Amino acid sequence: MDINTQQIKTDVLVIGGGTAGTMAGIKAKQANPNAEVLILEKANIRRSGAIAMGMDGVNTAVIPGHSTPEQYVREVTLANDGIVNQKAVYQTGKLGYEVIQELESWGVSLKLKHSEKFLMLIDQRLYCANWITMKATFLLARSLCDR
């Protein structure tokens, strides 16, 4: 059986086009606009990863000055009977608000619910996935699927 192969030169290779992979590609391009960034994904990037299916679990952010990442970890741990990766939850608590601000700076209009300590996204995952995909497509402007 012949396997069709193609050799591609790139500065940054991201494997996986879900939320994390796509954001990694965006951040790499923002860090070095002259870099060739390539995201490899088994599916079309618009249908990649858990977020495209509405299953991304990041839907709450710590409001600076009202709560802390440590408080967020405690509450998420209690709500999930201790079955969580506390390091990952901490990073979400630490960086989530900044990511929401960045999405809004791109033009994403988020439905947000404010609690005393946290900011909650109301069922916006598919909407966010489309914006993240459009931003990546605009910045990277290169897809093997287009060839």
C-alpha positions in Angstrom: 0.0 0.0 0.0 1.3 3.4 -0.9 1.0 6.1 1.7 0.8 9.6 0.5 3.3 11.7 2.5 4.1 15.4 2.5 7.1 17.2 4.1 6.3 20.5 5.6 8.7 23.0 7.2 7.4 24.9 10.2 8.8 26.8 13.1 6.1 25.7 15.6 4.2 22.5 15.4 1.1 22.0 17.6 -0.4 18.6 17.7 -4.1 18.7 18.4 -6.6 21.4 17.4 -8.9 21.4 20.4 -9.1 24.4 22.7 -5.6 24.0 24.2 -3.9 23.3 20.9 -5.7 26.1 19.0 -4.9 28.6 21.8 -1.3 27.3 21.8 -1.1 28.1 18.1 -2.6 31.5 18.6 -0.2 32.3 21.5 2.8 31.1 19.4 1.9 33.4 16.5 1.3 36.3 18.8 4.7 35.8 20.5 6.4 35.7 17.1 4.3 37.0 14.2 6.9 35.9 11.6 6.9 32.3 12.8 5.3 29.6 10.7 2.8 27.9 13.0 1.1 24.7 12.0 -1.7 23.0 14.0 -2.1 19.3 13.1 -5.5 17.8 13.9 -7.2 14.6 12.8 -10.5 16.5 12.1 -11.4 19.8 10.7 -10.3 22.4 13.2 -13.9 23.7 13.5 -14.9 20.2 14.9 -11.8 19.5 17.0 -11.5 18.6 20.6 -14.0 18.5 23.4 -15.1 22.2 23.1 -16.5 21.7 19.6 -18.9 19.2 21.1 -19.8 21.6 24.0 -18.0 19.5 26.5 -15.3 21.9 27.7 -15.6 22.1 31.5 -14.0 25.5 32.0 -16.9 27.8 32.7 -16.0 29.7 35.8 -13.4 32.4 36.5 -12.1 33.9 39.7 -12.8 37.6 39.9 -9.6 39.3 41.1 -10.1 41.1 44.4 -13.2 39.0 45.3 -11.7 35.5 45.4 -8.4 33.7 44.9 -7.3 30.6 42.9 -6.9 28.8 46.3 -10.5 29.5 47.2 -11.6 28.3 43.8 -9.6 25.0 44.2 -11.2 24.4 47.6 -14.8 24.9 46.2 -14.2 22.8 43.1 -12.6 20.1 45.1 -15.6 20.0 47.5 -18.1 20.1 44.7 -16.4 17.1 43.1 -15.9 15.0 46.2 -12.1 15.5 45.9 -11.9 13.9 42.5 -10.1 16.7 40.7 -6.6 17.5 39.5 -5.9 20.4 41.9 -3.0 21.7 39.9 -5.1 22.0 36.8 -8.0 23.6 38.7 -5.5 26.1 40.3 -4.3 27.1 36.8 -7.9 27.6 35.7 -8.6 29.8 38.7 -5.4 31.7 38.2 -5.7 32.3 34.4 -9.5 32.1 33.7 -10.4 35.7 34.2 -7.5 36.8 31.9 -8.7 34.4 29.2 -12.2 35.8 29.4 -10.9 39.3 29.0 -8.8 38.3 26.0 -11.9 36.6 24.4 -13.9 39.8 24.9 -11.1 41.8 23.4 -11.5 39.7 20.2 -15.1 40.6 20.1 -16.6 37.6 21.8 -19.8 38.7 23.5 -20.1 36.4 26.6 -23.2 35.9 28.7 -21.8 36.2 32.2 -23.3 35.7 35.6 -21.6 37.4 38.5 -21.7 35.7 41.9 -20.0 37.1 45.0 -16.6 35.5 44.2 -16.8 34.0 40.7 -17.7 34.9 37.2 -19.7 32.2 35.4 -20.0 31.7 31.6 -23.6 30.7 30.8 -23.6 27.9 28.1 -21.2 29.7 25.8 -18.8 26.8 24.9 -19.8 26.3 21.2 -19.9 30.1 20.7 -16.4 30.4 22.2 -15.1 27.5 20.1 -16.2 29.3 16.9 -14.4 32.5 17.9 -11.2 30.7 18.9 -11.3 28.8 15.6 -11.8 32.0 13.6 -9.0 33.8 15.5 -6.6 30.9 14.8 -7.6 30.7 11.2 -7.1 34.5 10.8 -3.7 34.5 12.5 -2.3 31.3 11.0 -4.0 31.4 7.6 -2.6 27.9 6.7 -4.4 24.6 6.7 -3.5 21.3 5.2 -7.2 20.7 4.6 -7.2 23.6 2.2 -4.5 22.1 0.0 
